[in-house]
Amino acid sequence: MKKELIIAFVFCSLLLSAQNQLTVSEIWEDKFSPKRMESLRSMKDGNRYTVIDIDLINKESEIISRFYDSSENQEIILSSKKEVLVPFFTNYKFSKDEKKIIITTQEDKIYRRSTRGVFWVYNTTDKSLKMIYNKKIQEPHFSPDGEKVAFIFNRNLYIKNLIDDTIFQITKDGDSQTINGITDWVYEEEFGFVKAFEWNSDSSKIVFLRFDESKVPLFSMDIYGNDLYQYPYKFRYPKAGESNSKVSLHLFDLNNNNQFKVLFKDNFSPYYIPRFKFTNDPFVLSVQTINRKQNHLKLHSINFRTNTSKILIEEKSKTYVDVNSNLNFIEGKGFLWTSERNGYNHIYHYDSNGKLVNQLTDGKWEVTNLFKYNSKTKEIYFGAAKASSIERGVYSVGLNKKIRALTQETGYNGAAFSADGSKFIHAYSDDKTPPIYTLRSTKKGSKIRVILDNSDLKNKLQQYNLPNKEFTTLKINGYELNTYFIKPENFDPSKKYPLLLFQYSGPGSQQVTNRWGDNRDLWHKMLTQKGYVIACVDGRGTGFKGEYFKKMTYMKLGELETQDQISVAKKLSLLSYIDENRTGIWGWSYGGHMATHSLLLGNDVFEMAIAVAPVTNWRFYDTIYTERFMRTPQENPDGYDLNSPINYADRLKGKYLLIHGSGDDNVHVQNSMRMVQALIEANKQFEWMIYPDKNHGIYGGNTQNHLYLKMTNFILDNL
């Protein structure tokens, strides 16, 4: 009997152990995705907020209004479950008075940020539902008075009057070469916005961008689909050194239906217009322009009342100036601006004429974003990497420069403030803790209640005995580099382990952060269960450690970053528990470039590399990104050619897996095809995988499961 019990115990233990092994399919079935507060909006009364609840399986959605101070009282504002006439929707936005809601249905993805769909306006007063337009449109937005909606259809700007349901077409020249009111491909990707129009505060005017793409080279890629013949997908894509769209700014006056081109001071003709927004004055527009080299940014103030223009701020750099959205106008107090002119990104206060009033924050740390200005307390709420470059905190600073910490937790802290600024929803995570949402008092920073804690996910993952990240720094090439390790849960320092490096390494990026990870992090932890040590090191050129550290890779992308990863591999190979003959590296996009470049130039260090969607020749990538850091190929040919892995194919010694989506509109599959050809000509053996019609993210259907299983097997077989 005793023997039987022992056998049963051993069997159960073995079974439990087997159950605790993560699998690729489990990860990519999203079994471990945390719950989040999706589409969080603060209501103007300062007492309530709204979120969206989406059931993708049953195609049902709801907008839910909740009181900040109570978890029990909630109101369903709109539901596709309960109201027959309301279709399944995936997003929403309120009018300024919160009496109307635009809901998004039948949404189709275009590029990274752009979509088109069928949009409806729901009136909360009379419960009516109106389709904005009977075809799929882009970027509908309410006028401030809530009586109109501006939107884009077929590259033209329209206005729908919600009072009488009439539609007015503002522009009529939108075609294959002209875009109105939304951005072209390169603006969307590199300046990070799609909607290229803005209402003024009294709803009498709309300013919009017009893109003339006629000189931009046409790029074509095949879409294979399921039909008998594939078809070419063509779009305008300016590769480094090629022509960009000619961009202009236009104003439409609804009072007289007049449209005219916006003129700048001294007939200045901007090359890029990456940001524009109306001030609190309905007649005054702020516009940011930047030159092609992206080292001279101007903030303009354009007054339509007086038809005058002036420059408020100029930011200049020997390298480049970052464009951000941290411009905040303060009623009667001028505006807030962030700049890294003193070596770190900080907040500056200017009067309405562009005269500096005060630098509000200072020190060897970075402001990461501006959340809100509280006009009652005269405080600015902001996020910053103040305590540590790998963490984020929430702070306030007064116009008197007094800084207060609103969060004390070590890790990643974010905030969504109520309309009156008296409270905020605190979003917190670290590597060990999935996102926790709590309500906090802004005045004291104290916790009021827990809203969502993801405790069920934390409990589920505990069954797998997964290791946590170990954060440290490594001194590499004279610099302290942020680093994390993930070691097997049963790590034995007397044993030898293979090492897999993961990195991205792009300018201003950051991979080493003390926050809750994504499925890729879970995959890394799964690999530790198979006996691997994972390490990630943010080398020179990465972000949140000051301007000098970030910009030292200028004009030579990939050179210092590759040197750092090779040096990291050499240094870690000296550790007693690392097998120096089993060192691999992998990455995606810029990280794929780095994995390839490191394997070729560090062919005596790395035995294996996986490159997903890599840039293999900097001449193939877009103007705005590449020229920001490298200038044009005509100006800097060596910077391009000496740091493109395609030129070093003959140095391949280790095992190499190259992966790309054939429908990648961002990093074109051309990069991989040319790399493949170079390897063939050098008579080098390698493996590669093409995912038909998949974009830069390589997802959809079973794709991610297949991709990560492919990479897992390649690692197991070759490292």
BELTAWO-V634245 format. One record per residue. N is the residue number from 1. RES is the residue in three letters. PSI is psi as a letter, one per 20 degrees, with the letter a starting at -180 (999 if undefined). Layout:
n-><N N>
res-><RES RES>
psi-><PSI PSI>
//
This chain:
n-><1 2 3 4 5 6 7 8 9 10 11 12 13 14 15 16 17 18 19 20 21 22 23 24 25 26 27 28 29 30 31 32 33 34 35 36 37 38 39 40 41 42 43 44 45 46 47 48 49 50 51 52 53 54 55 56 57 58 59 60 61 62 63 64 65 66 67 68 69 70 71 72 73 74 75 76 77 78 79 80 81 82 83 84 85 86 87 88 89 90 91 92 93 94 95 96 97 98 99 100 101 102 103 104 105 106 107 108 109 110 111 112 113 114 115 116 117 118 119 120 121 122 123 124 125 126 127 128 129 130 131 132 133 134 135 136 137 138 139 140 141 142 143 144 145 146 147 148 149 150 151 152 153 154 155 156 157 158 159 160 161 162 163 164 165 166 167 168 169 170 171 172 173 174 175 176 177 178 179 180 181 182 183 184 185 186 187 188 189 190 191 192 193 194 195 196 197 198 199 200 201 202 203 204 205 206 207 208 209 210 211 212 213 214 215 216 217 218 219 220 221 222 223 224 225 226 227 228 229 230 231 232 233 234 235 236 237 238 239 240 241 242 243 244 245 246 247 248 249 250 251 252 253 254 255 256 257 258 259 260 261 262 263 264 265 266 267 268 269 270 271 272 273 274 275 276 277 278 279 280 281 282 283 284 285 286 287 288 289 290 291 292 293 294 295 296 297 298 299 300 301 302 303 304 305 306 307 308 309 310 311 312 313 314 315 316 317 318 319 320 321 322 323 324 325 326 327 328 329 330 331 332 333 334 335 336 337 338 339 340 341 342 343 344 345 346 347 348 349 350 351 352 353 354 355 356 357 358 359 360 361 362 363 364 365 366 367 368 369 370 371 372 373 374 375 376 377 378 379 380 381 382 383 384 385 386 387 388 389 390 391 392 393 394 395 396 397 398 399 400 401 402 403 404 405 406 407 408 409 410 411 412 413 414 415 416 417 418 419 420 421 422 423 424 425 426 427 428 429 430 431 432 433 434 435 436 437 438 439 440 441 442 443 444 445 446 447 448 449 450 451 452 453 454 455 456 457 458 459 460 461 462 463 464 465 466 467 468 469 470 471 472 473 474 475 476 477 478 479 480 481 482 483 484 485 486 487 488 489 490 491 492 493 494 495 496 497 498 499 500 501 502 503 504 505 506 507 508 509 510 511 512 513 514 515 516 517 518 519 520 521 522 523 524 525 526 527 528 529 530 531 532 533 534 535 536 537 538 539 540 541 542 543 544 545 546 547 548 549 550 551 552 553 554 555 556 557 558 559 560 561 562 563 564 565 566 567 568 569 570 571 572 573 574 575 576 577 578 579 580 581 582 583 584 585 586 587 588 589 590 591 592 593 594 595 596 597 598 599 600 601 602 603 604 605 606 607 608 609 610 611 612 613 614 615 616 617 618 619 620 621 622 623 624 625 626 627 628 629 630 631 632 633 634 635 636 637 638 639 640 641 642 643 644 645 646 647 648 649 650 651 652 653 654 655 656 657 658 659 660 661 662 663 664 665 666 667 668 669 670 671 672 673 674 675 676 677 678 679 680 681 682 683 684 685 686 687 688 689 690 691 692 693 694 695 696 697 698 699 700 701 702 703 704 705 706 707 708 709 710 711 712 713 714 715 716 717 718 719>
res-><MET LYS LYS GLU LEU ILE ILE ALA PHE VAL PHE CYS SER LEU LEU LEU SER ALA GLN ASN GLN LEU THR VAL SER GLU ILE TRP GLU ASP LYS PHE SER PRO LYS ARG MET GLU SER LEU ARG SER MET LYS ASP GLY ASN ARG TYR THR VAL ILE ASP ILE ASP LEU ILE ASN LYS GLU SER GLU ILE ILE SER ARG PHE TYR ASP SER SER GLU ASN GLN GLU ILE ILE LEU SER SER LYS LYS GLU VAL LEU VAL PRO PHE PHE THR ASN TYR LYS PHE SER LYS ASP GLU LYS LYS ILE ILE ILE THR THR GLN GLU ASP LYS ILE TYR ARG ARG SER THR ARG GLY VAL PHE TRP VAL TYR ASN THR THR ASP LYS SER LEU LYS MET ILE TYR ASN LYS LYS ILE GLN GLU PRO HIS PHE SER PRO ASP GLY GLU LYS VAL ALA PHE ILE PHE ASN ARG ASN LEU TYR ILE LYS ASN LEU ILE ASP ASP THR ILE PHE GLN ILE THR LYS ASP GLY ASP SER GLN THR ILE ASN GLY ILE THR ASP TRP VAL TYR GLU GLU GLU PHE GLY PHE VAL LYS ALA PHE GLU TRP ASN SER ASP SER SER LYS ILE VAL PHE LEU ARG PHE ASP GLU SER LYS VAL PRO LEU PHE SER MET ASP ILE TYR GLY ASN ASP LEU TYR GLN TYR PRO TYR LYS PHE ARG TYR PRO LYS ALA GLY GLU SER ASN SER LYS VAL SER LEU HIS LEU PHE ASP LEU ASN ASN ASN ASN GLN PHE LYS VAL LEU PHE LYS ASP ASN PHE SER PRO TYR TYR ILE PRO ARG PHE LYS PHE THR ASN ASP PRO PHE VAL LEU SER VAL GLN THR ILE ASN ARG LYS GLN ASN HIS LEU LYS LEU HIS SER ILE ASN PHE ARG THR ASN THR SER LYS ILE LEU ILE GLU GLU LYS SER LYS THR TYR VAL ASP VAL ASN SER ASN LEU ASN PHE ILE GLU GLY LYS GLY PHE LEU TRP THR SER GLU ARG ASN GLY TYR ASN HIS ILE TYR HIS TYR ASP SER ASN GLY LYS LEU VAL ASN GLN LEU THR ASP GLY LYS TRP GLU VAL THR ASN LEU PHE LYS TYR ASN SER LYS THR LYS GLU ILE TYR PHE GLY ALA ALA LYS ALA SER SER ILE GLU ARG GLY VAL TYR SER VAL GLY LEU ASN LYS LYS ILE ARG ALA LEU THR GLN GLU THR GLY TYR ASN GLY ALA ALA PHE SER ALA ASP GLY SER LYS PHE ILE HIS ALA TYR SER ASP ASP LYS THR PRO PRO ILE TYR THR LEU ARG SER THR LYS LYS GLY SER LYS ILE ARG VAL ILE LEU ASP ASN SER ASP LEU LYS ASN LYS LEU GLN GLN TYR ASN LEU PRO ASN LYS GLU PHE THR THR LEU LYS ILE ASN GLY TYR GLU LEU ASN THR TYR PHE ILE LYS PRO GLU ASN PHE ASP PRO SER LYS LYS TYR PRO LEU LEU LEU PHE GLN TYR SER GLY PRO GLY SER GLN GLN VAL THR ASN ARG TRP GLY ASP ASN ARG ASP LEU TRP HIS LYS MET LEU THR GLN LYS GLY TYR VAL ILE ALA CYS VAL ASP GLY ARG GLY THR GLY PHE LYS GLY GLU TYR PHE LYS LYS MET THR TYR MET LYS LEU GLY GLU LEU GLU THR GLN ASP GLN ILE SER VAL ALA LYS LYS LEU SER LEU LEU SER TYR ILE ASP GLU ASN ARG THR GLY ILE TRP GLY TRP SER TYR GLY GLY HIS MET ALA THR HIS SER LEU LEU LEU GLY ASN ASP VAL PHE GLU MET ALA ILE ALA VAL ALA PRO VAL THR ASN TRP ARG PHE TYR ASP THR ILE TYR THR GLU ARG PHE MET ARG THR PRO GLN GLU ASN PRO ASP GLY TYR ASP LEU ASN SER PRO ILE ASN TYR ALA ASP ARG LEU LYS GLY LYS TYR LEU LEU ILE HIS GLY SER GLY ASP ASP ASN VAL HIS VAL GLN ASN SER MET ARG MET VAL GLN ALA LEU ILE GLU ALA ASN LYS GLN PHE GLU TRP MET ILE TYR PRO ASP LYS ASN HIS GLY ILE TYR GLY GLY ASN THR GLN ASN HIS LEU TYR LEU LYS MET THR ASN PHE ILE LEU ASP ASN LEU>
psi-><g g h h g g g g g g g h g h g g g h h j o q q g g g g j j k i k p q q r n p l p p p q i i i i r r q r p o p n h g i l q q q p p p q p g i p i h o q p o g p p i g h o h i o r p q i r q q q r h i k i q p p q p q l p p q f b g i q r q a p q q p p o i g j k q p p p g q j r p r q l p p q q h i j i q p q r p p l j q p q p p o i g j j q p p o g q j j p a i i p p p i r r r g h g g g h i k q g o l q p q r h j j i q p p q q p p o j h i p q p q p q p p h b j r h p r q p p p r p o o q p i r p r q o q q p q p p o i h j k q p q p p q r p k k p o q g q n i q q q q a h p i i p p p p p q q r h i k j o p p o q p p o i g i l r q q p g q p p q q i e q p q p r k k p o p p o j j c r q q q q k h j i q o r p q p q r i j j p p g q o h q q r m r p p h q p g q p o h g i l q p p r q q m g h q i j r q r p r q p r i j j p p p p i q i p p b o p r q o q r h i j i r q o p p q r a h i o r p p p q p q p h g i j q p g r p g p i k h h g g h g h h i i l q q r q o p a q p o p k j q o p p q q q o q q h k p o i i r p q q p o p q r g i q p j r p h n q m r p a a h h g h g g h g h h i j j q p p q p p o a q i r r k k q g g g h j i j p i l p i f h g g g g h g h g g g g h i i q h j p o i j m p r q r r p d h h g g g g g h h h g h l i j g p i q q p o p l q p i o i i i r r g g g g h g i i a q h h h l h h h g h i k o h h j k h i j p g a p p p p p q p h k o i f o q i h g h g h g g g h h g h j l p q r q r p p o p j q a h i m r p c j g h g g g h h g h g h g g h h j 999>
//
